[in-house]
Amino acid sequence: MPEPTALPNDASLKVYAATDPERLYVLATEPARTARSLYVPEVLKLVELLTGQRSQAATDCAVRLGEHAARLVPAPGAAKLMDHVVRELGRRSTPVHLRPHFEQAPASEDPVTEFRARLLHELALGGRGLLDEPYTTYQEGLRKLGHPLSWLPLTSFHFEHTVRERAWSPGDMLGSMSPEELYARYPATAPTATGAGAGRAALHTPDDRRTEVAVDPFAELGRSAAEFFTLPEPLDPADFNSALLTALGATSLAGLTAETLAAAHTTADDVIGDLYVAAASGGVWGDSRPGAYCRLSTWRALYALMGLDLSVPHGHAVRAAADHRWLRLAPARRTGDFFFGDLSDTAFAVLDPTRTRVAVIAATDTD
């Protein structure tokens, strides 16, 4: 196999991107370069040059490059290149330039359908509001095919602002927060004796399917857990605190006390930010996921934490999240049996509107 053609200098490449983007597409898809690996710095450079242009021609060439990669999966680097094209187009391109690429109905046997589904929902995540043709028709086509991404909305709620911010922060990782850092940023809760009593009286209510969905964003981290509890009577919101949580008997909180577990008030939009970053980063040793699938995993996990059926509309779920009470948790360093206390410790608890059901979710990672 001959060596791939050497790329022109950067100045020439920029000129080609503006005046002859087809030349960049040919360079990126050259057989010798494809045989070596699609996901190499020189190909990524060509992707970014194409997506950095605002012309229809450059956008078309970038889309064709993503489709080319989709057809070659599972060739080395093909899936990563496809997702890189999706991410760059989602950030830089306009729905106007991408509109022609959604005018053909999706087909289950066409690998390009997967590329376009990811691109459609990368645009939606970016808050583009894809509420007109042909985007809605393409989404309906995906729904008829049973494509998992078709469950997601084509709009990005303001509620997802932390997801949008963190989705476009390359290399963003979960980070551990000490109790002191937690209380410096969030309103603290104080432990109460009545909270501890309510925790001891709670009933553990295992739900394997709900647990699986709730922790899915943390799948690549070293350790994760989600558990659900039912209280014998409605809880006074003032008793939703570390004393209650450490008395529940949750696996992730084993070995912690009301004094070594910090708990502070937060909101669900904060929770989904951590869920998304965990899925997107893959942790220290795991693999990241495409942005659209990170968003899917995040939404599904949110529904699981609140005990909602997936048939509930997303807007209703946002309103329901506001009716729940949320706590962000931070264990004192090197305490408890679950957390590594190293690179990434994150944990939350949620109390439902009836004040009788509590969910606890936690994850930890280390190198």
Rosetta blueprint (number, residue, H / E / L):
1 M L
2 P L
3 E L
4 P L
5 T L
6 A L
7 L L
8 P L
9 N L
10 D H
11 A H
12 S H
13 L H
14 K H
15 V H
16 Y H
17 A H
18 A H
19 T H
20 D L
21 P H
22 E H
23 R H
24 L H
25 Y H
26 V H
27 L H
28 A H
29 T L
30 E L
31 P H
32 A H
33 R H
34 T H
35 A H
36 R H
37 S L
38 L L
39 Y L
40 V L
41 P H
42 E H
43 V H
44 L H
45 K H
46 L H
47 V H
48 E H
49 L H
50 L H
51 T H
52 G L
53 Q L
54 R L
55 S L
56 Q H
57 A H
58 A H
59 T H
60 D H
61 C H
62 A H
63 V H
64 R H
65 L H
66 G H
67 E H
68 H H
69 A H
70 A H
71 R H
72 L H
73 V L
74 P L
75 A L
76 P L
77 G L
78 A H
79 A H
80 K H
81 L H
82 M H
83 D H
84 H H
85 V H
86 V H
87 R H
88 E H
89 L H
90 G H
91 R H
92 R H
93 S L
94 T L
95 P H
96 V H
97 H H
98 L H
99 R H
100 P H
101 H H
102 F H
103 E L
104 Q L
105 A L
106 P L
107 A L
108 S L
109 E L
110 D L
111 P H
112 V H
113 T H
114 E H
115 F H
116 R H
117 A H
118 R H
119 L H
120 L H
121 H H
122 E H
123 L H
124 A H
125 L H
126 G L
127 G L
128 R L
129 G L
130 L L
131 L L
132 D L
133 E L
134 P L
135 Y H
136 T H
137 T H
138 Y H
139 Q H
140 E H
141 G H
142 L H
143 R H
144 K H
145 L H
146 G L
147 H L
148 P H
149 L H
150 S H
151 W H
152 L L
153 P L
154 L L
155 T L
156 S L
157 F L
158 H H
159 F H
160 E H
161 H H
162 T H
163 V H
164 R H
165 E H
166 R H
167 A H
168 W L
169 S L
170 P L
171 G L
172 D L
173 M L
174 L L
175 G L
176 S L
177 M L
178 S L
179 P H
180 E H
181 E H
182 L H
183 Y H
184 A H
185 R H
186 Y L
187 P L
188 A E
189 T L
190 A L
191 P L
192 T L
193 A H
194 T H
195 G H
196 A H
197 G H
198 A H
199 G H
200 R H
201 A H
202 A L
203 L E
204 H E
205 T L
206 P L
207 D L
208 D H
209 R H
210 R H
211 T H
212 E H
213 V H
214 A H
215 V H
216 D H
217 P H
218 F H
219 A L
220 E L
221 L L
222 G L
223 R E
224 S E
225 A E
226 A E
227 E E
228 F E
229 F E
230 T E
231 L L
232 P L
233 E L
234 P L
235 L L
236 D L
237 P H
238 A H
239 D H
240 F L
241 N L
242 S H
243 A H
244 L H
245 L H
246 T H
247 A H
248 L L
249 G L
250 A L
251 T H
252 S H
253 L H
254 A L
255 G L
256 L L
257 T L
258 A L
259 E L
260 T L
261 L E
262 A E
263 A E
264 A E
265 H E
266 T E
267 T L
268 A H
269 D H
270 D H
271 V H
272 I H
273 G H
274 D H
275 L H
276 Y H
277 V H
278 A H
279 A H
280 A H
281 S H
282 G L
283 G L
284 V L
285 W L
286 G L
287 D L
288 S L
289 R L
290 P L
291 G H
292 A H
293 Y H
294 C H
295 R H
296 L H
297 S H
298 T H
299 W H
300 R H
301 A H
302 L H
303 Y H
304 A H
305 L H
306 M H
307 G L
308 L L
309 D L
310 L L
311 S L
312 V L
313 P L
314 H H
315 G H
316 H H
317 A H
318 V H
319 R H
320 A H
321 A H
322 A H
323 D H
324 H L
325 R E
326 W E
327 L E
328 R E
329 L E
330 A E
331 P E
332 A L
333 R L
334 R L
335 T L
336 G L
337 D L
338 F L
339 F L
340 F L
341 G L
342 D L
343 L L
344 S E
345 D E
346 T E
347 A E
348 F E
349 A E
350 V E
351 L E
352 D L
353 P L
354 T L
355 R L
356 T L
357 R E
358 V E
359 A E
360 V E
361 I E
362 A E
363 A E
364 T E
365 D E
366 T L
367 D L
